[in-house]
Amino acid sequence: MADIKLPPDLIALERSAWEEIQAGRLTLDTARAVHEGIAAFAEQARVPRYDVEMGLKRIVRHPAAEAA
């Protein structure tokens, strides 16, 4: 993935979704909000949606790898 500067609000949204997933209570509204946020950012930044999604997952789910 190219270095994409992801907005803090999108990172926070993914973090909320990840917490819901881990608690076994992910809602359709949260999942939809994340999906729509990723799609909107990818379109605005003109980068592949997949790269945005994977970047978010890496930041939220593997923060130690980002710090290295």
Secondary structure, DSSP 4 states (H G I P E B T S, - for coil): -------HHHHHHHHHHHHHHHHT---HHHHHHHHHHHHHHHHHHTS-HHHHHHHHHHHHH-HHHHH-
